[in-house]
């Protein structure tokens, strides 16, 4: 069984201009980091011309399907019938993208099949993690 899920999604960048260009993005989930999801934007879709990856909690993405969630760098909220708004806040500015809610729900369902919600802690190797932290302490 795979330990990683990658799902391409079509994101629509919200800009000052009336046209919202479509940009490719990919949602990632790795069973080895069971609480997190990543959303990656390829280099041509970013102002810096380099791939940009945002990491945030799976719980935030799920909760943002029902109501506005998040107070930090990433905020998620439903918008209209089948859109979800993701806001990414950085010192350089804020990017606001719309993604079809159905695509996000499909991604979340796949992650839940891989690691059921509430059982994420069973995927963590705490002994290994603690050993890595302590390795340089001596």
VOPAGU-2260 file (C-alpha; in pm, 1 decimal, decimal comma):
REM VOPAGU-2260
SITE   aa  ch    i         X         Y         Z
SITE  UNK   A    0       0,0       0,0       0,0
SITE  UNK   A    1     124,2     346,2     -89,3
SITE  UNK   A    2     223,3     576,6     193,3
SITE  UNK   A    3     189,8     896,6     -12,2
SITE  UNK   A    4    -109,8    1051,9    -186,5
SITE  UNK   A    5     -59,8    1317,4    -452,4
SITE  UNK   A    6    -358,5    1476,0    -622,0
SITE  UNK   A    7    -336,5    1746,7    -887,3
SITE  UNK   A    8    -596,9    2020,7    -846,6
SITE  UNK   A    9    -691,1    2322,2   -1051,5
SITE  UNK   A   10    -649,6    2637,8    -848,4
SITE  UNK   A   11    -783,0    2974,5    -958,8
SITE  UNK   A   12    -570,6    3265,8    -847,2
SITE  UNK   A   13    -777,0    3559,3    -724,4
SITE  UNK   A   14    -617,8    3880,3    -848,9
SITE  UNK   A   15    -716,5    4243,3    -890,5
SITE  UNK   A   16    -795,3    4180,9   -1256,7
SITE  UNK   A   17   -1139,2    4039,5   -1334,4
SITE  UNK   A   18    -994,7    3724,9   -1493,3
SITE  UNK   A   19    -893,2    3450,2   -1253,4
SITE  UNK   A   20    -619,1    3249,1   -1425,1
SITE  UNK   A   21    -606,8    2878,8   -1360,6
SITE  UNK   A   22    -285,4    2747,3   -1209,9
SITE  UNK   A   23    -185,7    2387,8   -1147,1
SITE  UNK   A   24    -129,2    2280,2    -790,1
SITE  UNK   A   25     -78,9    1949,6    -614,0
SITE  UNK   A   26    -209,8    1834,1    -279,7
SITE  UNK   A   27      23,0    1590,0     -99,0
SITE  UNK   A   28     -29,0    1365,8     201,5
SITE  UNK   A   29     237,2    1138,5     350,0
SITE  UNK   A   30     150,9     876,9     609,8
SITE  UNK   A   31     489,5     942,0     776,3
SITE  UNK   A   32     367,4    1295,8     860,5
SITE  UNK   A   33       4,3    1208,3     931,8
SITE  UNK   A   34    -120,3    1541,5    1065,2
SITE  UNK   A   35       1,2    1751,2     769,0
SITE  UNK   A   36     -90,9    1815,6     408,7
SITE  UNK   A   37     112,6    2011,4     156,6
SITE  UNK   A   38      -1,1    2219,9    -135,7
SITE  UNK   A   39     262,3    2278,7    -400,3
SITE  UNK   A   40     257,7    2536,4    -677,0
SITE  UNK   A   41     502,5    2489,7    -967,5
SITE  UNK   A   42     766,6    2751,8   -1049,4
SITE  UNK   A   43     585,0    2903,7   -1351,5
SITE  UNK   A   44     281,6    2978,1   -1130,0
SITE  UNK   A   45     474,1    3178,3    -868,2
SITE  UNK   A   46     605,8    3533,5    -860,0
SITE  UNK   A   47     952,7    3415,6    -756,9
SITE  UNK   A   48     976,0    3161,7   -1039,3
SITE  UNK   A   49    1050,1    2877,7    -796,9
SITE  UNK   A   50     829,3    2596,5    -671,2
SITE  UNK   A   51     639,4    2700,6    -359,2
SITE  UNK   A   52     511,0    2451,0    -104,8
SITE  UNK   A   53     282,0    2530,7     188,1
SITE  UNK   A   54     237,9    2284,1     474,3
SITE  UNK   A   55     -65,1    2296,8     701,5
SITE  UNK   A   56    -282,4    2060,3     899,8
SITE  UNK   A   57    -521,9    1812,4     745,9
SITE  UNK   A   58    -764,9    1915,6    1019,2
SITE  UNK   A   59    -752,3    2278,6     897,6
SITE  UNK   A   60    -829,4    2173,9     540,7
SITE  UNK   A   61   -1122,8    1960,4     655,0
SITE  UNK   A   62   -1264,6    2220,0     895,2
SITE  UNK   A   63   -1234,2    2489,0     628,5
SITE  UNK   A   64   -1487,8    2300,8     419,5
SITE  UNK   A   65   -1758,5    2392,5     674,1
SITE  UNK   A   66   -1657,1    2736,0     804,3
SITE  UNK   A   67   -1376,7    2992,2     799,0
SITE  UNK   A   68   -1074,1    2844,8     977,7
SITE  UNK   A   69    -716,3    2946,6    1047,3
SITE  UNK   A   70    -552,8    3245,9    1209,0
SITE  UNK   A   71    -195,9    3216,0    1086,1
SITE  UNK   A   72     -21,0    3185,6     752,7
SITE  UNK   A   73    -287,2    2957,3     601,4
SITE  UNK   A   74    -660,4    3020,9     617,2
SITE  UNK   A   75    -936,6    2812,8     460,9
SITE  UNK   A   76   -1305,5    2883,5     409,0
SITE  UNK   A   77   -1596,4    2766,5     195,4
SITE  UNK   A   78   -1709,0    2994,8     -86,2
SITE  UNK   A   79   -2029,1    2952,0    -282,0
SITE  UNK   A   80   -2168,0    2618,0    -385,9
SITE  UNK   A   81   -1853,3    2416,8    -460,9
SITE  UNK   A   82   -1547,6    2629,7    -401,5
SITE  UNK   A   83   -1300,3    2652,6    -118,6
SITE  UNK   A   84   -1080,6    2956,1     -65,3
SITE  UNK   A   85    -725,8    2906,0      58,3
SITE  UNK   A   86    -530,6    3212,8     167,9
SITE  UNK   A   87    -153,9    3191,2     197,6
SITE  UNK   A   88       0,1    3480,2     395,9
SITE  UNK   A   89     371,6    3555,5     364,1
SITE  UNK   A   90     588,1    3864,1     423,9
SITE  UNK   A   91     586,1    3922,0      45,9
SITE  UNK   A   92     207,5    3932,7      33,3
SITE  UNK   A   93    -103,0    3718,3      30,4
SITE  UNK   A   94    -206,3    3467,4    -233,8
SITE  UNK   A   95    -572,9    3375,5    -250,2
SITE  UNK   A   96    -676,3    3072,2    -453,3
SITE  UNK   A   97   -1006,0    2897,2    -517,5
SITE  UNK   A   98   -1018,9    2518,6    -550,0
SITE  UNK   A   99   -1322,0    2304,5    -621,2
SITE  UNK   A  100   -1448,7    2175,2    -287,9
SITE  UNK   A  101   -1524,4    1840,1    -451,6
SITE  UNK   A  102   -1153,8    1798,9    -534,4
SITE  UNK   A  103   -1058,4    1874,5    -174,8
SITE  UNK   A  104   -1322,0    1635,3     -39,0
SITE  UNK   A  105   -1193,4    1359,5    -269,7
SITE  UNK   A  106    -837,9    1424,4    -146,5
SITE  UNK   A  107    -947,4    1419,3     219,1
SITE  UNK   A  108   -1136,9    1094,1     166,1
SITE  UNK   A  109    -824,4     935,0      18,4
SITE  UNK   A  110    -614,1    1053,2     313,6
SITE  UNK   A  111    -871,3     914,0     556,5
SITE  UNK   A  112    -855,3     575,7     384,8
SITE  UNK   A  113    -478,2     578,9     426,4
SITE  UNK   A  114    -481,2     713,2     784,7
SITE  UNK   A  115    -821,7     742,1     953,4
SITE  UNK   A  116    -887,6    1071,3    1128,6
SITE  UNK   A  117    -815,9    1030,6    1499,2
SITE  UNK   A  118    -560,6     754,0    1444,8
SITE  UNK   A  119    -275,8     970,1    1315,0
SITE  UNK   A  120     -72,9     913,2    1631,4
SITE  UNK   A  121     -41,7     544,3    1546,4
SITE  UNK   A  122     172,3     636,7    1243,9
SITE  UNK   A  123     432,5     823,5    1448,0
SITE  UNK   A  124     756,9     656,7    1546,2
SITE  UNK   A  125     810,9     853,8    1865,5
SITE  UNK   A  126    1111,1     648,3    1976,4
SITE  UNK   A  127    1291,8     723,5    1650,4
SITE  UNK   A  128    1195,3    1091,6    1666,1
SITE  UNK   A  129    1317,8    1123,8    2024,0
SITE  UNK   A  130    1642,4     944,6    1936,8
SITE  UNK   A  131    1699,1    1191,4    1649,7
SITE  UNK   A  132    1643,2    1487,1    1882,6
SITE  UNK   A  133    1874,6    1347,2    2149,1
SITE  UNK   A  134    2147,1    1240,4    1906,3
SITE  UNK   A  135    2304,8    1585,7    1892,4
SITE  UNK   A  136    2238,7    1671,9    2258,2
SITE  UNK   A  137    2530,9    1471,8    2395,2
